[in-house]
Amino acid sequence: VQLQASGGGSVQAGGSLRLSCAVSRLTFSRAAVGWFRQAPGTERELVAAISRSGSSISYSDSVKGRFTISRDNAKNTVYLQMNSLKPEDTAVYYCAAKSTILTHFPLRANEYDFWGQGTQVTVSS
């Protein structure tokens, strides 16, 4: 199983980025996917998650209303659209997947089975 995260970069506050997570060698329709982030000296936190069908979505309070998670099952890809970025959004962003028959998604990092390599997002003020 491979998860390839891409789309990170450096932007000014108020800008936008779209992260992509391409999933291979996993039955994508059974994959719940989460986006996590980790800044230096902090724990990895869940930013957004989407169920395998896409019918259930969750966001952390810190990004609610600014970030949008979506999935394209035809492309085996999950996206994280990040708008109105703030300096505190600066972190390495990781996508993670869990193969499941359940309709919901895990909320804790240790419940995910597969991880991408991370992509750096830097927001300057």
C-alpha positions as a Markdown table, in Angstrom:
| # | Residue | x | y | z |
|---|---|---|---|---|
| 1 | Val | 0.0 | 0.0 | 0.0 |
| 2 | Gln | 1.3 | 3.4 | -0.9 |
| 3 | Leu | 0.0 | 6.9 | 0.0 |
| 4 | Gln | 1.6 | 9.8 | -1.9 |
| 5 | Ala | 0.9 | 13.2 | -0.4 |
| 6 | Ser | 1.6 | 16.3 | -2.5 |
| 7 | Gly | 0.6 | 19.9 | -2.9 |
| 8 | Gly | 2.4 | 21.5 | 0.1 |
| 9 | Gly | 4.3 | 24.7 | -0.2 |
| 10 | Ser | 4.8 | 28.2 | 1.2 |
| 11 | Val | 2.1 | 30.8 | 1.1 |
| 12 | Gln | 1.2 | 34.0 | 2.8 |
| 13 | Ala | -1.5 | 34.2 | 5.4 |
| 14 | Gly | -4.9 | 34.3 | 3.7 |
| 15 | Gly | -3.7 | 32.1 | 0.8 |
| 16 | Ser | -4.8 | 28.7 | -0.3 |
| 17 | Leu | -3.3 | 25.3 | -1.0 |
| 18 | Arg | -4.8 | 22.0 | -2.1 |
| 19 | Leu | -3.2 | 18.8 | -0.8 |
| 20 | Ser | -3.7 | 15.5 | -2.6 |
| 21 | Cys | -3.3 | 12.0 | -1.3 |
| 22 | Ala | -3.0 | 9.4 | -4.0 |
| 23 | Val | -3.7 | 5.9 | -2.7 |
| 24 | Ser | -2.5 | 2.7 | -4.4 |
| 25 | Arg | -2.5 | -1.0 | -3.8 |
| 26 | Leu | -5.5 | -0.6 | -1.5 |
| 27 | Thr | -9.2 | -1.1 | -2.3 |
| 28 | Phe | -9.9 | 2.6 | -2.2 |
| 29 | Ser | -13.6 | 2.2 | -1.8 |
| 30 | Arg | -12.9 | 0.5 | 1.5 |
| 31 | Ala | -10.5 | 3.2 | 2.7 |
| 32 | Ala | -11.3 | 5.7 | 5.3 |
| 33 | Val | -8.8 | 8.5 | 5.0 |
| 34 | Gly | -7.6 | 11.2 | 7.4 |
| 35 | Trp | -5.4 | 14.2 | 7.1 |
| 36 | Phe | -3.1 | 14.9 | 10.1 |
| 37 | Arg | -0.6 | 17.6 | 10.8 |
| 38 | Gln | 2.4 | 17.9 | 13.0 |
| 39 | Ala | 4.3 | 21.0 | 13.9 |
| 40 | Pro | 7.7 | 20.9 | 15.6 |
| 41 | Gly | 7.3 | 20.0 | 19.3 |
| 42 | Thr | 3.7 | 19.1 | 19.0 |
| 43 | Glu | 1.7 | 15.9 | 18.7 |
| 44 | Arg | 0.2 | 14.7 | 15.4 |
| 45 | Glu | -3.4 | 16.0 | 15.3 |
| 46 | Leu | -6.3 | 15.0 | 13.1 |
| 47 | Val | -7.3 | 17.9 | 10.8 |
| 48 | Ala | -10.0 | 16.2 | 8.7 |
| 49 | Ala | -11.3 | 12.7 | 8.0 |
| 50 | Ile | -13.6 | 11.2 | 5.4 |
| 51 | Ser | -15.4 | 7.9 | 5.4 |
| 52 | Arg | -15.0 | 5.4 | 2.7 |
| 53 | Ser | -18.2 | 6.4 | 1.0 |
| 54 | Gly | -17.6 | 10.1 | 1.5 |
| 55 | Ser | -20.9 | 10.5 | 3.3 |
| 56 | Ser | -19.3 | 11.2 | 6.7 |
| 57 | Ile | -16.8 | 13.9 | 7.2 |
| 58 | Ser | -15.2 | 15.5 | 10.3 |
| 59 | Tyr | -13.0 | 18.5 | 10.9 |
| 60 | Ser | -11.0 | 19.8 | 13.8 |
| 61 | Asp | -12.3 | 23.0 | 15.3 |
| 62 | Ser | -9.2 | 24.8 | 14.3 |
| 63 | Val | -9.9 | 24.3 | 10.6 |
| 64 | Lys | -13.6 | 24.1 | 10.4 |
| 65 | Gly | -15.0 | 26.5 | 7.8 |
| 66 | Arg | -11.6 | 26.9 | 6.1 |
| 67 | Phe | -10.6 | 23.4 | 5.0 |
| 68 | Thr | -12.6 | 21.0 | 2.9 |
| 69 | Ile | -11.8 | 17.3 | 2.5 |
| 70 | Ser | -13.1 | 15.4 | -0.5 |
| 71 | Arg | -12.4 | 12.2 | -2.3 |
| 72 | Asp | -12.5 | 11.1 | -5.9 |
| 73 | Asn | -12.9 | 7.3 | -6.0 |
| 74 | Ala | -12.3 | 7.2 | -9.7 |
| 75 | Lys | -8.8 | 8.6 | -9.1 |
| 76 | Asn | -8.1 | 6.9 | -5.8 |
| 77 | Thr | -7.3 | 10.3 | -4.4 |
| 78 | Val | -8.4 | 12.3 | -1.4 |
| 79 | Tyr | -8.0 | 16.1 | -1.4 |
| 80 | Leu | -7.7 | 18.7 | 1.4 |
| 81 | Gln | -8.6 | 22.2 | 0.1 |
| 82 | Met | -7.1 | 24.7 | 2.6 |
| 83 | Asn | -8.3 | 28.3 | 2.4 |
| 84 | Ser | -7.7 | 31.4 | 4.6 |
| 85 | Leu | -4.5 | 29.8 | 5.8 |
| 86 | Lys | -3.0 | 31.1 | 9.0 |
| 87 | Pro | 0.6 | 31.0 | 10.3 |
| 88 | Glu | -0.6 | 28.4 | 12.9 |
| 89 | Asp | -1.5 | 26.1 | 10.1 |
| 90 | Thr | 2.2 | 25.6 | 9.4 |
| 91 | Ala | 3.1 | 22.0 | 9.8 |
| 92 | Val | 3.9 | 18.8 | 8.0 |
| 93 | Tyr | 0.7 | 17.3 | 6.7 |
| 94 | Tyr | 0.2 | 13.6 | 6.5 |
| 95 | Cys | -2.5 | 11.5 | 4.9 |
| 96 | Ala | -3.4 | 8.2 | 6.5 |
| 97 | Ala | -5.7 | 5.4 | 5.5 |
| 98 | Lys | -7.6 | 2.5 | 7.1 |
| 99 | Ser | -9.2 | -0.3 | 5.3 |
| 100 | Thr | -12.6 | -0.8 | 6.8 |
| 101 | Ile | -16.1 | -2.1 | 6.2 |
| 102 | Leu | -17.4 | 0.4 | 8.7 |
| 103 | Thr | -19.1 | 3.6 | 7.7 |
| 104 | His | -17.2 | 5.8 | 10.1 |
| 105 | Phe | -13.6 | 6.7 | 10.3 |
| 106 | Pro | -10.9 | 6.6 | 13.0 |
| 107 | Leu | -10.1 | 9.7 | 15.0 |
| 108 | Arg | -6.8 | 8.6 | 16.5 |
| 109 | Ala | -3.6 | 8.3 | 14.6 |
| 110 | Asn | -2.8 | 4.9 | 16.0 |
| 111 | Glu | -6.0 | 3.5 | 14.5 |
| 112 | Tyr | -4.8 | 4.2 | 10.9 |
| 113 | Asp | -3.0 | 1.4 | 9.1 |
| 114 | Phe | -1.1 | 3.2 | 6.3 |
| 115 | Trp | 0.7 | 6.6 | 6.1 |
| 116 | Gly | 2.0 | 8.8 | 3.5 |
| 117 | Gln | 5.4 | 10.6 | 3.7 |
| 118 | Gly | 4.1 | 14.0 | 4.6 |
| 119 | Thr | 4.2 | 17.3 | 2.8 |
| 120 | Gln | 5.3 | 20.6 | 4.3 |
| 121 | Val | 2.9 | 23.6 | 4.5 |
| 122 | Thr | 4.4 | 26.9 | 5.6 |
| 123 | Val | 2.2 | 30.0 | 6.1 |
| 124 | Ser | 3.9 | 33.3 | 6.6 |
| 125 | Ser | 2.4 | 36.3 | 8.2 |
